[in-house]
Amino acid sequence: MSEETLQSFFDANGKVAIALSGGTDSAFLLHRAKASGADVLPVIVRTRLSRETEIDRAIGLCATEGLEPAVLDMDLLGIREISANGADRCYHCKHAMFSAIRETASRMGYPVVADGTNASDAEDDRPGMRAIRELGIVSPLRDAGLTKGRIRELSRIDGLITWDLPSDSCRATRVDTGVPLTRELLDIIENGEDAVRGLGFSGFRVRTDGTSARVEMPASQRDEAVERSGEIIAVLSEWFAGVSISEDVRDG
C-alpha cells in the first residue's frame, strides 16, 4: 500500500473524473492523477452547503493543473430529505451530489468517478459513505492505504498549497439534527465563523440549535478560547441569542 498503488490505479484507469472539493485530499488526488498522465475531469459541485471560498479554491487548483473543471450548481436545500436535516440527511446529500457527478462524468466520456476519501476515514456504515458505495464511486487514496497525515506530507513535498489546510466539513454539519436547514441559517453560521476566524482562531466549528451557538475549538486553542471567551461571545452575539465554549474539543 503506497504511492505506487495509487499510480497503478491511474495506470489501470486512464480516464477518471474526480469529485473536487478543494480540500487537502481531493486536491492531492487531482494533482497525482494529472501527474500520472491520466485523462482527468475535475467535477466541482457548488451548493449552499459549501463556502464560496472553497469553490474558488477548487477552481484555482484546476487552473494550476491546467485542467478545465465541470462545475455543477445544485439546489440541495430544495430536496426535502436534505433541508429537513434528519438523521439520514448526509445519505441523501451525498447520493444527490454523486449521482449528478457520475451522470456528468458519464456524459462526458469518463467511466470512473473517484473521491478523496483517505485511509484515516472510518470505514463504518456512515450514511454518506453508504451512498458513495451504492453509486460505485471509488476511493483510490484509501485503497492505497494513504492516511491523512501521509497525504499532507506528500502534498507538502509536491508543493501543494493545500498541504496544511485545516480539515473542514459542509455547513449542514454545524446544525443540530432535526433543525431545518435554511439559506438564512447557513449564512448566519458562515458569518459567525468568519467573525471568530477574524479573532485569530482556526480549525474550530460554530454549531447551533437554531438559536444559540456552541463553539468547538481544537484542543490546542481551547485554553485561549476560554480566556478570550468574552471576545468570542461579543462577535457572535449579533447572530445568536446565546454563546458557549463547548466542553467537547476538536482534535484538530
C-alpha positions in Angstrom: 0.0 0.0 0.0 1.8 3.1 -1.2 2.1 5.9 -3.7 2.9 3.2 -6.2 -0.5 1.6 -5.6 -2.1 5.0 -6.4 -0.1 5.2 -9.6 -1.2 1.7 -10.5 -4.8 2.8 -10.1 -4.3 5.6 -12.7 -2.4 3.3 -15.0 -5.5 1.0 -14.9 -8.0 3.9 -15.2 -6.8 6.2 -17.9 -9.9 8.3 -17.9 -11.2 9.3 -14.5 -13.5 12.0 -13.1 -12.5 13.4 -9.7 -15.0 14.9 -7.2 -13.1 18.0 -6.2 -14.0 19.8 -3.0 -10.9 21.9 -2.8 -9.7 20.3 0.4 -6.4 18.6 1.1 -7.3 15.1 0.0 -9.2 15.7 -3.3 -6.5 18.4 -4.3 -3.8 15.8 -3.8 -5.8 13.2 -5.7 -6.2 15.6 -8.6 -2.6 16.5 -8.6 -1.4 12.9 -8.7 -4.0 12.0 -11.3 -2.7 14.7 -13.6 1.0 13.8 -12.9 0.2 10.2 -13.7 -0.7 11.1 -17.2 -4.3 10.1 -16.9 -7.1 12.0 -18.7 -8.7 13.8 -15.7 -12.0 15.6 -15.4 -12.4 17.6 -12.2 -16.0 17.9 -11.2 -16.9 20.7 -8.7 -20.4 20.9 -7.1 -21.4 24.4 -6.0 -24.2 24.4 -3.3 -25.3 26.5 -0.4 -23.8 23.9 1.9 -20.2 24.9 0.9 -18.4 28.2 1.3 -17.8 30.1 -1.9 -14.2 30.3 -0.9 -13.9 26.5 -1.2 -15.4 26.6 -4.7 -13.0 29.4 -5.7 -10.1 27.3 -4.3 -11.1 24.2 -6.2 -11.4 26.2 -9.5 -8.0 27.7 -8.8 -6.5 24.2 -8.2 -7.8 23.1 -11.6 -6.2 26.2 -13.3 -2.9 25.3 -11.6 -3.1 21.8 -13.0 -4.1 23.1 -16.5 -7.5 21.5 -16.3 -11.0 22.7 -17.1 -13.5 21.6 -14.4 -17.1 20.8 -14.8 -18.9 23.0 -12.3 -22.4 21.8 -11.2 -24.8 24.2 -9.5 -27.2 22.3 -7.3 -30.0 23.4 -5.0 -29.6 20.7 -2.4 -31.9 22.7 0.0 -34.7 22.1 -2.5 -34.6 18.4 -1.7 -36.9 17.8 1.3 -34.9 15.0 2.8 -31.9 17.3 3.0 -33.5 20.5 4.2 -35.4 18.6 6.9 -32.0 17.7 8.4 -32.9 14.3 9.7 -30.5 11.6 10.8 -30.2 10.4 7.2 -29.5 13.9 5.7 -25.9 13.1 4.7 -27.0 10.0 2.8 -29.5 12.0 0.7 -27.0 14.8 0.2 -24.1 12.5 -0.9 -26.4 10.5 -3.1 -27.7 13.6 -4.9 -24.3 15.1 -5.4 -22.5 12.0 -6.5 -25.4 10.9 -8.8 -25.0 14.3 -10.5 -21.2 13.9 -10.7 -21.5 10.4 -12.1 -24.1 11.5 -14.7 -21.9 14.4 -15.8 -18.8 12.2 -16.0 -20.6 9.5 -18.0 -22.0 12.1 -20.4 -18.5 13.5 -21.0 -17.0 10.0 -21.5 -15.4 9.3 -18.1 -16.4 5.9 -16.9 -14.8 6.1 -13.4 -15.6 8.6 -10.6 -13.1 8.9 -7.7 -13.4 10.8 -4.4 -10.9 11.9 -1.8 -11.7 9.5 1.0 -8.5 8.5 2.7 -7.3 5.6 4.8 -7.8 7.6 8.0 -11.6 8.0 7.3 -13.7 5.5 9.2 -14.9 2.6 7.1 -18.1 2.2 9.0 -21.7 2.4 7.6 -22.0 6.2 7.8 -24.8 7.4 5.6 -22.6 9.4 3.3 -20.1 6.5 2.8 -23.0 4.2 2.2 -24.3 6.4 -0.6 -20.9 6.6 -2.2 -20.6 2.8 -2.2 -24.0 2.3 -3.6 -23.2 4.6 -6.6 -19.9 2.8 -7.3 -17.6 5.7 -6.5 -14.0 4.6 -6.0 -11.7 5.9 -3.3 -8.1 5.4 -4.5 -6.4 7.2 -1.7 -8.0 4.8 0.9 -7.4 1.8 -1.3 -3.7 2.8 -1.5 -3.6 3.0 2.3 -2.7 6.7 2.3 -3.6 8.3 5.6 -4.4 11.9 6.2 -1.0 12.6 7.7 0.8 10.9 4.8 -1.3 12.9 2.2 -0.3 16.1 4.0 3.3 15.1 3.9 3.2 14.2 0.2 1.3 17.4 -0.6 4.0 19.5 1.1 6.7 17.6 -0.9 4.7 18.2 -4.1 4.4 21.9 -3.3 0.6 22.0 -3.0 -0.8 25.0 -1.2 -3.4 22.7 0.4 -1.0 20.6 2.4 -1.7 22.2 5.7 -5.3 23.3 5.0 -7.5 22.7 8.2 -10.0 19.9 7.9 -13.5 21.1 7.3 -17.0 19.8 6.6 -20.1 21.1 5.0 -22.1 23.8 6.8 -25.0 21.5 7.4 -22.9 19.6 10.0 -23.0 22.7 12.1 -26.8 22.5 12.6 -28.3 20.1 15.2 -30.2 17.1 13.7 -33.8 18.0 13.2 -33.4 21.7 12.9 -34.4 22.6 9.4 -31.7 23.9 7.1 -32.4 27.3 5.5 -30.2 29.6 3.5 -30.5 32.2 6.2 -29.3 29.9 9.0 -26.4 28.7 6.9 -25.4 32.3 6.1 -25.5 33.1 9.8 -23.2 30.2 10.6 -20.7 31.3 7.9 -20.8 34.9 9.2 -20.3 33.8 12.7 -17.3 31.5 11.8 -15.8 34.3 9.8 -16.1 36.6 12.8 -14.4 34.1 15.1 -11.7 33.5 12.5 -11.1 37.2 12.5 -10.0 36.9 16.1 -7.2 34.6 15.0 -8.7 31.2 15.7 -8.7 28.3 13.2 -9.9 24.8 12.8 -13.0 25.4 15.0 -16.7 24.9 14.5 -19.7 27.1 15.4 -22.6 24.7 16.0 -26.2 25.7 16.6 -29.6 24.5 17.6 -31.0 27.3 15.5 -31.0 29.9 18.3 -27.8 29.6 20.4 -24.2 28.8 19.4 -21.6 26.3 20.7 -18.1 27.0 19.7 -15.9 23.8 19.5 -12.2 24.6 19.4 -9.2 22.3 18.7 -7.6 21.2 21.9 -4.6 23.3 21.1 -6.7 26.5 21.2 -9.1 25.6 23.9 -7.4 27.4 26.8 -7.0 30.6 24.7 -10.6 30.4 23.7 -11.7 30.2 27.3 -9.5 33.2 28.2 -10.9 35.2 25.4 -14.5 33.9 25.7 -15.8 37.5 26.1 -14.4 38.5 22.7 -15.9 35.4 21.1 -19.3 35.9 22.7 -19.2 39.6 21.6 -18.6 38.9 17.9 -21.2 36.1 17.8 -24.0 37.9 19.8 -25.0 39.7 16.6 -26.4 36.4 15.3 -27.0 34.1 18.3 -29.1 34.6 21.4 -26.6 32.6 23.5 -23.0 31.6 23.0 -20.9 29.0 24.9 -17.4 27.4 24.5 -18.2 23.7 24.2 -16.6 21.2 26.6 -16.3 19.0 23.5 -13.0 20.0 21.9 -12.0 19.1 18.4 -8.8 17.1 17.8 -7.8 19.4 15.1 
